[in-house]
Amino acid sequence: MSGLVGKVIDIGGDRYRVLAVAFHPVIRMGSSPTWHFLVETSDGQIREIRSEFLSGYGKEIRIVGDEW
């Protein structure tokens, strides 16, 4: 996933530039491993997106490339 840093991704029609990626393994029973993406929106805002929220909404990450 570190290959995503600097790439533009599409999630449900919204595009983001990936600034950092982190992985949190399962720590306690009943928890799921989670990917965390620190992203920049096209208008310059910084957001965190967690993989657990993507799967809950049936969304997937699509790599667009290097340009918006």
DSSP file (Angstrom, degrees, kcal/mol; ACC not computed):
  #  RESIDUE AA STRUCTURE BP1 BP2  ACC     N-H-->O    O-->H-N    N-H-->O    O-->H-N    TCO  KAPPA ALPHA  PHI   PSI    X-CA   Y-CA   Z-CA
    1    1 A M    >         0   0    0      0, 0.0     3,-2.4     0, 0.0     4,-0.3   0.000 360.0 360.0 360.0 -20.9    0.0    0.0    0.0
    2    2 A S  G >   +     0   0    0      1,-0.3     3,-1.3     2,-0.2    19,-0.0   0.744 360.0  72.4 -63.6 -19.1    2.9    2.4    0.4
    3    3 A G  G 3  S+     0   0    0      1,-0.2    -1,-0.3     3,-0.1     4,-0.0   0.592  85.1  68.7 -67.9  -9.6    3.0    2.5   -3.4
    4    4 A L  G X   +     0   0    0     -3,-2.4     3,-2.5     2,-0.1    14,-0.4   0.682  69.3 113.1 -81.4 -18.6   -0.2    4.6   -3.1
    5    5 A V  T <  S+     0   0    0     -3,-1.3    14,-0.2    -4,-0.3     3,-0.1  -0.353  87.8  13.6 -60.9 126.6    1.6    7.6   -1.5
    6    6 A G  T 3  S+     0   0    0     12,-3.1    -1,-0.3     1,-0.3     2,-0.2   0.223 103.9 117.6  92.3 -13.0    1.5   10.5   -4.0
    7    7 A K    <   -     0   0    0     -3,-2.5    11,-2.7    11,-0.1     2,-0.5  -0.490  65.9-122.3 -86.1 156.4   -1.1    8.8   -6.2
    8    8 A V  E     -AB  17  65A   0     57,-3.9    56,-2.8     9,-0.2    57,-1.6  -0.861  32.3-169.4 -95.9 130.5   -4.6   10.1   -6.9
    9    9 A I  E     -AB  16  63A   0      7,-3.1     7,-2.4    -2,-0.5     2,-0.5  -0.843  14.9-140.5-119.1 157.5   -7.4    7.6   -5.9
   10   10 A D  E     -AB  15  62A   0     52,-3.1    52,-2.3    -2,-0.3     2,-0.5  -0.976  16.7-179.8-118.4 127.7  -11.1    7.6   -6.6
   11   11 A I  E >  S-AB  14  61A   0      3,-2.9     3,-1.6    -2,-0.5    50,-0.1  -0.928  76.7 -28.0-128.6 106.3  -13.6    6.5   -3.9
   12   12 A G  T 3  S-     0   0    0     48,-0.6     3,-0.1    -2,-0.5    49,-0.1   0.813 126.6 -46.8  60.2  32.4  -17.2    6.6   -4.9
   13   13 A G  T 3  S+     0   0    0      1,-0.3     2,-0.4     0, 0.0    -1,-0.3   0.312 116.0 111.3  93.4  -9.2  -16.6    9.3   -7.5
   14   14 A D  E <   -A   11   0A   0     -3,-1.6    -3,-2.9    27,-0.0     2,-0.4  -0.825  57.7-143.8 -99.2 138.4  -14.5   11.6   -5.1
   15   15 A R  E     +A   10   0A   0     -2,-0.4    27,-0.6    -5,-0.2     2,-0.3  -0.830  20.4 175.0-107.9 142.0  -10.8   12.0   -5.9
   16   16 A Y  E     -AC   9  41A   0     -7,-2.4    -7,-3.1    -2,-0.4     2,-0.5  -0.983  28.8-131.0-140.0 147.6   -8.0   12.3   -3.3
   17   17 A R  E     -AC   8  40A   0     23,-2.6    23,-2.5    -2,-0.3     2,-0.4  -0.908  32.6-126.6 -97.6 127.0   -4.2   12.5   -3.3
   18   18 A V  E     + C   0  39A   0    -11,-2.7   -12,-3.1    -2,-0.5    21,-0.2  -0.605  32.5 172.4 -78.3 124.0   -2.7   10.0   -0.9
   19   19 A L  E     -     0   0A   0     19,-3.4     2,-0.3    -2,-0.4    20,-0.2   0.759  66.8  -6.3 -98.3 -34.8   -0.3   11.6    1.6
   20   20 A A  E     - C   0  38A   0     18,-1.6    18,-2.5   -16,-0.1    -1,-0.4  -0.986  55.2-152.2-160.1 154.3    0.3    8.7    3.9
   21   21 A V  E     + C   0  37A   0     -2,-0.3     2,-0.3    16,-0.2    16,-0.2  -0.998  15.3 178.6-133.0 136.0   -0.9    5.1    4.6
   22   22 A A  E     - C   0  36A   0     14,-2.4    14,-3.1    -2,-0.4     2,-0.4  -0.974  15.0-148.1-135.9 151.7   -0.9    3.3    7.9
   23   23 A F  E     - C   0  35A   0     -2,-0.3    12,-0.2    12,-0.2    -2,-0.0  -0.977   5.0-165.9-122.1 131.3   -2.0   -0.2    8.9
   24   24 A H  E     - C   0  34A   0     10,-2.8    10,-2.4    -2,-0.4     3,-0.1  -0.959  16.7-148.6-115.6 113.7   -3.4   -1.1   12.3
   25   25 A P        -     0   0    0      0, 0.0     2,-0.3     0, 0.0     7,-0.1  -0.157  40.8 -70.4 -71.5 172.9   -3.6   -4.9   13.0
   26   26 A V        +     0   0    0      1,-0.2     3,-0.1     5,-0.1     6,-0.0  -0.488  52.7 173.0 -64.9 127.4   -6.2   -6.5   15.1
   27   27 A I        +     0   0    0      1,-0.3     2,-0.3    -2,-0.3    -1,-0.2   0.740  61.4  24.0-107.8 -35.5   -5.5   -5.6   18.7
   28   28 A R  S >  S-     0   0    0      4,-0.1     3,-2.0     1,-0.0    -1,-0.3  -0.921  94.8 -80.5-132.7 159.0   -8.6   -7.0   20.6
   29   29 A M  T 3  S+     0   0    0     -2,-0.3     3,-0.1     1,-0.3    -2,-0.0  -0.249 115.1  23.3 -56.1 138.5  -11.1   -9.7   19.9
   30   30 A G  T 3  S+     0   0    0      1,-0.3    -1,-0.3    -3,-0.0     2,-0.2   0.308  96.9 116.5  88.0  -9.2  -13.9   -8.7   17.6
   31   31 A S    <   -     0   0    0     -3,-2.0    -1,-0.3     3,-0.0    -5,-0.1  -0.563  54.5-141.9 -89.4 156.8  -11.8   -5.9   15.9
   32   32 A S        -     0   0    0     -2,-0.2    -5,-0.1    -3,-0.1    20,-0.1  -0.888  27.8 -99.1-114.2 148.5  -10.8   -6.0   12.3
   33   33 A P        -     0   0    0      0, 0.0     2,-0.4     0, 0.0    -7,-0.1  -0.384  45.3-154.6 -61.6 145.8   -7.5   -4.8   10.8
   34   34 A T  E     -C   24   0A   0    -10,-2.4   -10,-2.8    17,-0.1     2,-0.4  -0.984  15.0-148.5-132.8 133.9   -7.8   -1.3    9.4
   35   35 A W  E     -C   23   0A   0     -2,-0.4    16,-2.8   -12,-0.2     2,-0.5  -0.841  17.2-157.1 -93.4 136.2   -6.0    0.7    6.7
   36   36 A H  E     -CD  22  50A   0    -14,-3.1   -14,-2.4    -2,-0.4     2,-0.5  -0.963   5.0-165.2-115.4 130.5   -5.8    4.4    7.4
   37   37 A F  E     -CD  21  49A   0     12,-2.9    12,-2.6    -2,-0.5     2,-0.7  -0.969   9.3-156.9-117.7 121.8   -5.3    6.8    4.5
   38   38 A L  E     +CD  20  48A   0    -18,-2.5   -19,-3.4    -2,-0.5   -18,-1.6  -0.888  32.3 175.7 -92.9 119.5   -4.3   10.5    5.1
   39   39 A V  E     -CD  18  47A   0      8,-3.0     8,-2.6    -2,-0.7     2,-0.4  -0.844  32.1-135.9-129.5 160.0   -5.5   12.2    1.9
   40   40 A E  E     -CD  17  46A   0    -23,-2.5   -23,-2.6    -2,-0.3     6,-0.2  -0.958  23.8-138.4-112.7 133.2   -5.7   15.7    0.4
   41   41 A T  E >   -C   16   0A   0      4,-2.9     3,-2.0    -2,-0.4   -25,-0.1  -0.373  31.8-100.6 -82.3 169.2   -8.9   16.7   -1.4
   42   42 A S  T 3  S+     0   0    0    -27,-0.6    -1,-0.1     1,-0.3   -26,-0.1   0.722 124.2  54.0 -64.7 -20.3   -8.9   18.6   -4.7
   43   43 A D  T 3  S-     0   0    0      2,-0.1    -1,-0.3     0, 0.0    -2,-0.0   0.237 124.7-100.3 -98.9  14.2   -9.6   21.9   -2.7
   44   44 A G  S <  S+     0   0    0     -3,-2.0     2,-0.2     1,-0.3    -2,-0.1   0.453  74.4 139.9  90.5   1.4   -6.6   21.4   -0.4
   45   45 A Q        -     0   0    0      1,-0.0    -4,-2.9    -5,-0.0     2,-0.5  -0.499  46.3-134.1 -78.0 149.4   -8.3   19.9    2.7
   46   46 A I  E     +D   40   0A   0     -6,-0.2     2,-0.3    -2,-0.2    -6,-0.2  -0.896  31.5 170.3-105.1 132.0   -6.7   17.1    4.6
   47   47 A R  E     -D   39   0A   0     -8,-2.6    -8,-3.0    -2,-0.5     2,-0.5  -0.932  29.8-131.7-137.2 159.0   -8.8   14.1    5.7
   48   48 A E  E     -D   38   0A   0     -2,-0.3     2,-0.4   -10,-0.2   -10,-0.2  -0.953  20.4-169.3-109.9 134.1   -8.4   10.6    7.1
   49   49 A I  E     -D   37   0A   0    -12,-2.6   -12,-2.9    -2,-0.5     2,-0.4  -0.989   6.9-154.7-122.7 131.4  -10.2    7.8    5.5
   50   50 A R  E >>  -D   36   0A   0     -2,-0.4     4,-1.2   -14,-0.2     3,-1.0  -0.859  18.7-134.1-108.9 140.7  -10.5    4.3    7.1
   51   51 A S  H 3> S+     0   0    0    -16,-2.8     4,-2.1    -2,-0.4     5,-0.2   0.812 103.0  65.3 -61.2 -30.6  -10.9    1.1    5.3
   52   52 A E  H 3> S+     0   0    0    -17,-0.3     4,-1.2     1,-0.2    -1,-0.3   0.840 102.0  48.9 -63.5 -31.9  -13.6   -0.1    7.7
   53   53 A F  H <> S+     0   0    0     -3,-1.0     4,-1.0     2,-0.2    -1,-0.2   0.836 107.6  55.4 -75.3 -33.2  -15.9    2.8    6.6
   54   54 A L  H ><>S+     0   0    0     -4,-1.2     5,-2.6     1,-0.2     3,-0.6   0.939 108.8  45.6 -64.4 -47.3  -15.3    2.0    2.9
   55   55 A S  H ><5S+     0   0    0     -4,-2.1     3,-0.9     1,-0.2    -1,-0.2   0.848 107.8  58.8 -66.9 -32.8  -16.4   -1.6    3.3
   56   56 A G  H 3<5S+     0   0    0     -4,-1.2    -1,-0.2     1,-0.2    -2,-0.2   0.773 112.1  40.0 -65.9 -26.2  -19.5   -0.6    5.3
   57   57 A Y  T <<5S-     0   0    0     -4,-1.0    -1,-0.2    -3,-0.6    -2,-0.2   0.311 113.7-114.4-104.8   6.7  -20.7    1.6    2.5
   58   58 A G  T < 5 +     0   0    0     -3,-0.9     2,-0.3    -4,-0.3    -3,-0.2   0.764  68.9 141.6  68.1  25.4  -19.8   -0.9   -0.3
   59   59 A K      < -     0   0    0     -5,-2.6     2,-0.3    -6,-0.2    -1,-0.2  -0.669  32.9-161.2 -99.2 155.1  -17.2    1.5   -1.7
   60   60 A E        -     0   0    0     -2,-0.3   -48,-0.6    -3,-0.1     2,-0.5  -0.909  21.4-112.2-131.1 161.5  -13.8    0.5   -3.2
   61   61 A I  E     -B   11   0A   0     -2,-0.3     2,-0.5   -50,-0.1   -50,-0.2  -0.809  28.4-170.6 -95.4 129.4  -10.6    2.4   -3.9
   62   62 A R  E     -B   10   0A   0    -52,-2.3   -52,-3.1    -2,-0.5     2,-0.5  -0.985  21.1-131.4-119.9 127.8   -9.6    2.8   -7.5
   63   63 A I  E     +B    9   0A   0     -2,-0.5   -54,-0.2   -54,-0.2     3,-0.1  -0.674  23.9 179.7 -79.8 123.5   -6.2    4.2   -8.4
   64   64 A V  E     -     0   0A   0    -56,-2.8     2,-0.3    -2,-0.5   -55,-0.2   0.855  40.2-116.4 -90.3 -42.7   -6.5    7.0  -11.0
   65   65 A G  E     -B    8   0A   0    -57,-1.6   -57,-3.9     1,-0.1    -1,-0.3  -0.997  47.7 -42.7 142.1-145.5   -2.8    7.9  -11.4
   66   66 A D  S    S+     0   0    0     -2,-0.3     2,-0.3   -59,-0.2    -1,-0.1   0.613 110.3  67.7 -99.0 -15.0   -0.6   10.9  -10.7
   67   67 A E              0   0    0    -59,-0.1   -59,-0.1    -3,-0.1    -3,-0.0  -0.790 360.0 360.0-111.2 150.1   -2.9   13.7  -12.0
   68   68 A W              0   0    0     -2,-0.3    -1,-0.1   -53,-0.0   -53,-0.0   0.498 360.0 360.0 -62.0 360.0   -6.2   15.0  -10.6
